[in-house]
């Protein structure tokens, strides 16, 4: 119970910090959204190591409710400044619970969540900073080769960590296919749907290769 309370407090502090940065410091909402996305997602990735699967599932439902209320009453504007972010953040909360139900493996959960948070976040940051001259369209949404490359490299590093720190062995599936599948899923999952499709697909692939 104590760890659950601490987990909730940590996430709440991140949300408050991002909201303060967005409103008081006038930091761009996309940057504060990615800060929340990366920091909360990376923290959540390690939940199975100190929380039960049931606790994670219940926290996922609680986070979904919080995000839904925030969208309705415009509370945390730093994470849903535009419509597509609203969908993405709702799916982000749902994905935590779905991964807990689907994987039942702390290392698979960790790898999928790190791809969802760190790889996706790095793609957005690199795309914003250096992607202007390498843009392309996917289903009408603007992507960049710089951002996509950053996602692929980060996903590869996550796969290496997954092998080095966990029980999985180095294999073609984990070190090659997983980063490629993650990158492709992130590209085609527009309007926030990548927050659901990409990590669940990775969980299925990693579970099958275990």
N, C-alpha and C positions, 0 to 999 in steps of 0.2 A: 504493500500500500504506500509506503514512504517513497519508493522509487517512482511510483505512478504520479504522486503529487509533485515530486521534484521535476519529472519530465514535463508535466503541464506547466509548471512555473517557468521553466526554461523557455518553452515555446512562447508563452505569454510575454516574457521579457523581450524576446526577439521581435515580436509583433509590435510592442510598444516602442521599442527603439527605432524600428523602421518607420513607424507612423510619425514619430517625433522628427526623424531626419527628413521625411517627406513634407511635413507641414511647417516646421519651424526653420529648418535649414534649406528648404526649397530644393532638395535633391530630387532629380528626375524620378518619377514613379516607377519607370521600368527598371532602374538601378536598385531602388529599394525592394521592388518585387523580387528581383533576382537574388538580392541579399537574403531575404526571407526564404526563398526557394532553396538556396544552396545550404544555408546554415541549419535550417530546420530539417531538410531532407537528409543531410549528412548525420545529424544527431539521431534522427529516427532510424537510420540504417543500422545503428548499434543497439536498438531497443531489445531485440530478441536475446541479447546477452545478459540482460538484467530485468526484463519483464516477461510475463507469460504471454502465450499467443492470445488467450482470451482478453487479457488486459490491453494488448495492442489493438485487437478488434474493437473493443469498447472505446478506446481512445480515438480510433478512426471515425467511429460514429459521432463522437463528441466534437471532433474537429470539423466534420462535415456540417454539423448543426451550427457551429460557431461561424464558419465561412458563409453559410446560407443566410444567417441572421445579419452578418456584416454586409453582405451584398444587398439585402433588402433594406437595411437602415443606413447604409453607406458609412459604416463605422471605421473599418480599416481600409481607407482609400489607397494606401500605399501598395496594396496587393491586388486590387482589382480596379485599376483606373479606367480600363476599357472593357468592352463586352467579352472579347476573346479571353482576357485574363480571368474573368469570373468563371467561365466554363473550366478553364485549366486548373484553377485553384480548387474548385469543387471536385474535379476528377482526381487531383493530387491527394485530397483527403480520403476519397474512396479507395484509391489504389493501395494505401497503407493497409487497410483491412483486407482487401482482396489478396494482396501478397501474403499476408499472414495466413489466410485460409488456404491459399494455393500451394505455398512452398513448404511450410512446416520444417524449414531448414534455415538456420540462422545465417549461414554463409550465402545461400542463394538470395535470401531477403536482403542482406547487406549489399551484394553486388548489384541487384536490381535497383535498390534505392539510391545507391551512389551514382549509377548511370542517370537516374531520373533527376537527381539534384546537381551533382558536380559537373557531369558531362554536358547536360542541357544548359546549365548556368554558364559554363565556360564558352559554349557555342554562342550564347546570346551576347556575352561581354565582348568577345573577340569580334563578333559580327558588327556590334555597335562601333567599336573602335577602329577596325581595319577592314570592314566588309563593303565599304561604299563602292569600290572598284571591281568587285567580284560577285555582283548580285545575279540571282536567277529566280525564276518563278516556279512554284509547285502548287498546283490547284489555286492559283491566284494569289498565294502568299509569297512575300519576298524572303528569300534565303540568301546566304552568301557562301562562297567557297571557303572563305577564311573561317567563318563560323562552323561550317560542316567539318572542315579539317580539324578544328579545335575539338569538336565533339569526338571525332574518330580517335584522335591521339589520347584524349582523356579516358575514353572508354577502354582503349588498349591498356593504359596504365592501371585502370581499375581491375581488368582481367588478370594482369600480372600480380597485383596485390592479392586478389582472390586466390590465386594459385600459391603464392608465397606464404600467405598467412593462414590459409585454411587447409582443409584436408584434400581438396581437389588436386588432381594431377594435371600437369601441363599437357594440353591436347590441342589439336587443330580446331575443334569446336570452341573451346574456351578462349584461346588466344587469337583466333582469326575470325571464325564465324560470328561469335558474340559481338565484337565491336562493329563488324559490318552490318549485322542485323539491327543492332541498336541505332546505328547511324541512318540506315534506310528507314526504319520505323519513325525516327524523329523527324525525318524529312517529309514523309507522306502524311504524318499525323498532324494536320493543320488545325488551327482554331482551338488549340489546347488538348485535342484528343490524344496527342503523343504522350501526355501525362498518364494515360491509362494503358494505351496499346503497347508502347515500348517496354515498360517494366514488366508487364504481365507476360509478354512474349519472351523476354529474356528469362524470366523465372521458369517458364515451360522448357526452354532450351537447356538451361543449366540443370534443371531437375532431371531431364532426360539423359543428360551426359554424365550425371553423378554415378 
